[in-house]
Amino acid sequence: MKEAPQTIQQVLGEGQEPTEEFVEEFKALNEAPELSDEELERQALSAPGDDGDVRTPE
């Protein structure tokens, strides 16, 4: 069974040493381009959410 990814809470709150996987993901998130308001709206309107109903977007 694969271990759950390390969280920011574990690193900052509990003082765990960050894993290489955590550092790589953190770096990728920081280097990702910002999304425009229009793109965020488009994604929100296309996401059906937990109920799977596209008529009630998240």
Rosetta silent file (secondary structure, phi, psi, omega in degrees, C-alpha in Angstrom):
SEQUENCE: MKEAPQTIQQVLGEGQEPTEEFVEEFKALNEAPELSDEELERQALSAPGDDGDVRTPE
SCORE:     score description
SCORE:     0.000 S_00000001
   1 L     0.000  132.185 -177.842    0.000    0.000    0.000 S_00000001
   2 L   -75.910  137.916  179.782    1.377    3.395   -1.003 S_00000001
   3 L   -72.587  143.500  178.582    2.028    5.856    1.787 S_00000001
   4 L   -64.395  145.993  179.243    0.007    9.107    1.791 S_00000001
   5 L   -62.716  147.924  178.663    1.923   12.170    0.581 S_00000001
   6 L   -67.037  141.831 -178.267    3.538   14.299    3.241 S_00000001
   7 L  -104.767  162.416  176.368    1.551   17.420    4.141 S_00000001
   8 H   -62.377  -33.330  177.941    2.613   20.980    4.914 S_00000001
   9 H   -62.276  -40.973  179.447    1.180   20.438    8.414 S_00000001
  10 H   -65.631  -38.738 -177.589    3.579   17.546    8.970 S_00000001
  11 H   -75.053  -51.941 -175.831    6.563   19.587    7.804 S_00000001
  12 H   -85.193  -42.664 -175.937    5.808   22.908    9.495 S_00000001
  13 H   -77.960  -38.906 -175.760    3.518   21.923   12.358 S_00000001
  14 L  -103.427   -6.253  176.631    5.119   18.656   13.424 S_00000001
  15 L    75.016   20.722  177.569    8.689   19.414   12.381 S_00000001
  16 L   -69.330  148.141  174.025    9.111   16.430   10.049 S_00000001
  17 L   -71.088  127.055 -178.907   11.992   16.550    7.615 S_00000001
  18 L   -64.774  137.684  176.766   10.484   17.189    4.142 S_00000001
  19 L   -77.100  163.497  177.639   10.733   14.261    1.752 S_00000001
  20 H   -60.491  -40.724  178.530   12.181   14.697   -1.731 S_00000001
  21 H   -60.098  -43.165  179.080    8.675   14.166   -3.163 S_00000001
  22 H   -61.947  -46.482 -178.617    7.313   16.970   -0.944 S_00000001
  23 H   -62.451  -43.320 -179.894   10.087   19.367   -1.975 S_00000001
  24 H   -63.352  -44.433 -179.973    9.572   18.622   -5.685 S_00000001
  25 H   -66.381  -42.183  178.857    5.799   19.147   -5.480 S_00000001
  26 H   -60.609  -43.865  179.601    6.201   22.340   -3.424 S_00000001
  27 H   -63.900  -44.181  179.797    8.693   23.695   -5.951 S_00000001
  28 H   -62.831  -40.462  178.921    6.409   22.839   -8.900 S_00000001
  29 H   -65.757  -38.953  179.346    3.445   24.574   -7.253 S_00000001
  30 H   -69.984  -27.401 -178.354    5.496   27.706   -6.591 S_00000001
  31 H   -92.759   -7.291 -178.878    6.716   27.813  -10.199 S_00000001
  32 L   -69.457  142.695  179.113    3.290   27.220  -11.789 S_00000001
  33 L   -68.330  150.574  176.837    1.800   30.209  -13.624 S_00000001
  34 L   -71.918  147.313  177.658   -1.098   32.043  -12.011 S_00000001
  35 L   -93.276  143.323  177.750   -4.528   31.392  -13.476 S_00000001
  36 L   -73.057  162.386  176.724   -6.657   34.266  -14.694 S_00000001
  37 H   -58.724  -37.498  179.856  -10.054   34.944  -13.146 S_00000001
  38 H   -64.377  -41.389  179.087  -11.628   33.761  -16.402 S_00000001
  39 H   -68.034  -40.528  177.034   -9.770   30.450  -16.264 S_00000001
  40 H   -61.798  -42.162  178.523  -10.701   29.918  -12.622 S_00000001
  41 H   -63.829  -43.885  179.571  -14.348   30.612  -13.468 S_00000001
  42 H   -59.977  -43.938  179.381  -14.222   28.223  -16.442 S_00000001
  43 H   -65.166  -42.140 -179.486  -12.766   25.463  -14.269 S_00000001
  44 H   -63.770  -42.306 -178.202  -15.301   26.047  -11.506 S_00000001
  45 H   -72.234  -21.344  179.635  -18.234   25.962  -13.912 S_00000001
  46 H   -93.911   -5.672 -178.532  -16.996   22.759  -15.552 S_00000001
  47 L   -91.947  116.551 -177.975  -16.444   20.932  -12.228 S_00000001
  48 L   -74.931  -15.659 -179.786  -19.487   18.898  -11.225 S_00000001
  49 L    76.582 -170.009 -175.169  -18.304   18.472   -7.637 S_00000001
  50 L   -65.319  -30.050 -177.690  -19.005   15.561   -5.354 S_00000001
  51 L   -82.902   -8.866  177.669  -22.609   15.154   -6.458 S_00000001
  52 L    73.988    9.123 -177.463  -21.602   14.851  -10.128 S_00000001
  53 L   -97.844  111.393 -179.041  -24.243   17.390  -11.190 S_00000001
  54 L   -71.366  -12.851  177.465  -22.873   19.917  -13.689 S_00000001
  55 L   -75.844  -15.938  177.644  -25.956   22.089  -13.137 S_00000001
  56 L  -123.168   74.777 -176.134  -24.645   22.893   -9.640 S_00000001
  57 L   -64.670  156.880  178.198  -20.983   23.741  -10.253 S_00000001
  58 L   -80.771    0.000    0.000  -18.529   24.023   -7.448 S_00000001
